[in-house]
């Protein structure tokens, strides 16, 4: 697993969102910063905590000109269910084949409850308006992720 680092060009991608619409990373270039956050599976406890905290931080993120894109290997239908049940107010993208996770270097070996398997590592990338990775968030707790991101954006 070779994770991308700050200063790298973010790989462009096109994925289906929770509504079945195609979203590309390049559509935000020159307009917004983009927080691309990878999470393992919709409707699991850590992912719910992280997503709801980002939902509740939307006005702050908007004020900081930052769009949130959540990526997981879940199918579109599961993402729609996640959005509706948790009243999420940002875009969720389906990376079922984990091609985008591979491109960012966040798909790889994991351990959970004594079991080893390949999956998504919970890592976020802040992409600048120029399309380059400005910062990588890889040290946070799910309940604090939004604070770490907002504080970074505010320069704190």
Secondary structure, 3 states (H helix, E strand, C coil): CCCCCCCCECCCCEEEECCCCEEEHHHHCCCCEEEEEECCCCCCHHHHHHHHHHHHCHHHHHHCCEEEEEEECCCHHHHHHHHHHHCCCCEEEECCCCHHHHHHCCEEEEEECCEEEEEECCCEEEECCCCEEEEEECCCCCCCHHHHHHHHHCCC
